[in-house]
Amino acid sequence: MSERDVMEYDVVAVGAGPAGLSFAIRLKQLKPELSVCVIEKSSTIGAHILSGAVIEPGPLDDLLPGWRDNPPPVCVPATDDEFWYLTKTGGSKFPVIPPGMSNHGNFIVSLGAMCAWLAPQAEALGVEIYPGFAAAEPLFDEAGAVCGVRIGDMGVAKDGSHKAGYTQGIDIRAKVTVLAEGARGHLTKQLIRKFGLDAESDPQNYSIGIKELWQLPAGRAQPGKIFHSFGWPADSKTYGGSFIYHLDKDRVAIGYVSGLDYRDPDYKPYEAFQQFKHHPMVKPLLEGGEILSAGARAIVTGGWQSLPKVEMPGALLIGDTAGLLNVPKVKGTHQAIRSGMLAAEHLAGQEAPAPAGFDARLRASPVMAELRKVRNIKPGFKKGLWFGLLNSAWETATAGLSPWTWRCRPDWSSLQKLDEAEKPLRDYVDRTLAPRDRLAGVYFAATEHDEDQPVHLQITDPDVCISRCAEEYGNPCQRFCPAGVYEIVEDDKGKRLQINAANCVHCKTCDIKDPYQIINWVTPEGGAGPNYQNL
C-alpha cells in the first residue's frame, strides 16, 4: 500500500450544512489568515440536505448582514400560521398559535438550496470546499488527540478488491477538526464513544422526517402559508406531526415527522406520512399535482438533557451533530448557524486555535438557554399525547422553570416485542396519491450508489435477524426504513436478510431504531447517496 497523500489545514470542517458553512464563513471573517477546509460527502453541496424548513433569520442577519438583498433561490416570507388537531375525517384548528410555532418574521426556505447558496460565499472568503469527499475515519496524533480525517477510498469493489478506477483516499490533517455532520454523524458516533462525551448526558433521541416537494396546479398554493398538525394518523401513544409549507411558483413542501421512540413494532413511518397526505384537508390540495423531489432524514430531538460534551482533544461538535434542534419550534437551522459562529469566534480568539473551553462557552450561550426552556416538552409526550399537551402548556407558561427535568432513554429501547405489543388501531384509508410505494419514493430522491462497492450498512450479527429479531419483533427494519433497504427473503438456503443498499437515502433511522443495535451505518463511497432538489 502506497503512502497516502496528505493535505494540511489549520481547521477542517466535516459537513457542508448550515453549521459547517456558517462556521467556515465566520472564521474567515474573523481570521482570514487561517486555512480552512470544508469536506462534504454528497456529490454537490446541498444534495444530502433535507429540512422543512422555516428559519429564524436573526443568526443569518448576524453572519451575512446584507443577505436579504441577495436571498437564497427558495426564500418565501412567512405569512399565515395554522395549527390543527386532526381526526380521520376532520379536525380542530387551534384559535391561538403556540408561541414557539409563531412564524411572524421568519422565512420558508429550501435548506439544500440555502447551503448551495452559502457555499460560494464561503469560497469567496478563501474557504476550500470539497464535495464528494466522504470522511471515512478520524485521524489521531501520538497523544491520542483528533488531528484530522481520512477520506474514503474510491473504486473499491464489494469484495474489497480494487477496481480499475481505484483511488486511495487522502488524509486531511488539521489543528482543529469541526464535526458538522448532521444527525447521528458517522464520525461523531465513534468519537462520542471513544472520548466518553455522553458520560454525563442522557441518550440522544431522534425522529424521522419524511418530506416531498410538490408542484401544484396554478393558483392553488398560498405563498407563505404554514400549516402544522398533530393527531391522526398517529395514535395517542405515538409522537407524530405534519407540516405543509407553501412556496412560490405553485409549490408546496409537505412532510411528516414520527418520533423514533414509538412502541408499536408494526408502525411504518413512511405509511403514516402517506396516510396524512390522504386526510380530507390535505388530499384536495395535492390532487392534480406532481412530486418533484422526496427524501427522509433523522432529526435530533433529545435537547438540553441529551447534549454530549461538545469538545474533545483536537475536535468539537456543532449544529445537529451536537443535538441543538429546538423541537417545539420545529427548527434547528438558527441554532446550527449560531453554534457555528460561536465555534468560529472561540477559535479565532486564540493565538493557536484549540477546542478547550468551547463546551463551557456553548453551555453559557443563548443556544443552550433556548434549549433549557423547552427541555421537558418533547419528553413529556412519552407519557402519551394528552399528558404531553398539558405538560407543553405548563412548560410554555413557566418558560421551562419547572424544578424537574424529564429524562430520555434510547429510542430503540421503547420498541415492544410482538407478544407484548399493544397493537393500536390503525384506522388507515385507501390511498391513491403518488408515490405508490417506498421504491417509487426512492426514485424521487434520485439516490445513486455504485452497486459494486462495499455495503455501507454493516450488520454485526446477521444471525440475530433471522432468529431472535424475526421471533421477537418481526424484523421491524422492513418497516421503519423509508427506502425499502431491508428485506427478509427466502431461497433454497432458507431465510436471510437482503440489504438493498443502493436504495439508501442516508436517513440513519436503522442505526437508531434497530432494537439490538447491530446495524452500523458507515459512509459509502464519496458522492453516493441522494441528490435532493430543493428539499
Stockholm file with secondary structure:
# STOCKHOLM 1.0

chainA/1-535         MSERDVMEYDVVAVGAGPAGLSFAIRLKQLKPELSVCVIEKSSTIGAHILSGAVIEPGPLDDLLPGWRDNPPPVCVPATDDEFWYLTKTGGSKFPVIPPGMSNHGNFIVSLGAMCAWLAPQAEALGVEIYPGFAAAEPLFDEAGAVCGVRIGDMGVAKDGSHKAGYTQGIDIRAKVTVLAEGARGHLTKQLIRKFGLDAESDPQNYSIGIKELWQLPAGRAQPGKIFHSFGWPADSKTYGGSFIYHLDKDRVAIGYVSGLDYRDPDYKPYEAFQQFKHHPMVKPLLEGGEILSAGARAIVTGGWQSLPKVEMPGALLIGDTAGLLNVPKVKGTHQAIRSGMLAAEHLAGQEAPAPAGFDARLRASPVMAELRKVRNIKPGFKKGLWFGLLNSAWETATAGLSPWTWRCRPDWSSLQKLDEAEKPLRDYVDRTLAPRDRLAGVYFAATEHDEDQPVHLQITDPDVCISRCAEEYGNPCQRFCPAGVYEIVEDDKGKRLQINAANCVHCKTCDIKDPYQIINWVTPEGGAGPNYQNL
#=GR chainA/1-535 SS CCCCCEEEEEEEEECCSHHHHHHHHHHHHHCTTSCEEEEESSSSTTTTCCCCCEECSHHHHHHCTTGGGSCCSSEEECCCEEEEEECSSCEEECSSCCGGGCCTTCEEECHHHHHHHHHHHHHHTTCEEEETCCEEEEEECTTSCEEEEEECCEEECTTSCEEEEEECCCEEEEEEEEECCCTTCHHHHHHHHHHTTTTTSCCCCEEEEEEEEEECCTTCCCTTCEEEEEETTSCTTSCEEEEEEECSTTEEEEEEEEETTCCCTTCCHHHHHHHHHTSTTTHHHHTTCEEEEEEEEEEECCGGGGCCCCEETTEEECGGGTTCCBTTTTBCHHHHHHHHHHHHHHHHTSSSCCCTTHHHHHHTSHHHHHHHHTTTHHHHGGGCHHHHHHHHHHHHHTTTCCSCCCCCCCGGGGCCCTTTCCCCCCCCCCCCSSCSSHHHHHHHHTCBCCSSSCCSEEESCHHHHHTHHHHHTCCTHHHHCTTCCEEEEEETTEEEEEECGGGCCSCCHHHHHCTTCCEEECCCSTTCBCCCSCC
#=GC SS_cons         CCCCCEEEEEEEEECCSHHHHHHHHHHHHHCTTSCEEEEESSSSTTTTCCCCCEECSHHHHHHCTTGGGSCCSSEEECCCEEEEEECSSCEEECSSCCGGGCCTTCEEECHHHHHHHHHHHHHHTTCEEEETCCEEEEEECTTSCEEEEEECCEEECTTSCEEEEEECCCEEEEEEEEECCCTTCHHHHHHHHHHTTTTTSCCCCEEEEEEEEEECCTTCCCTTCEEEEEETTSCTTSCEEEEEEECSTTEEEEEEEEETTCCCTTCCHHHHHHHHHTSTTTHHHHTTCEEEEEEEEEEECCGGGGCCCCEETTEEECGGGTTCCBTTTTBCHHHHHHHHHHHHHHHHTSSSCCCTTHHHHHHTSHHHHHHHHTTTHHHHGGGCHHHHHHHHHHHHHTTTCCSCCCCCCCGGGGCCCTTTCCCCCCCCCCCCSSCSSHHHHHHHHTCBCCSSSCCSEEESCHHHHHTHHHHHTCCTHHHHCTTCCEEEEEETTEEEEEECGGGCCSCCHHHHHCTTCCEEECCCSTTCBCCCSCC
//
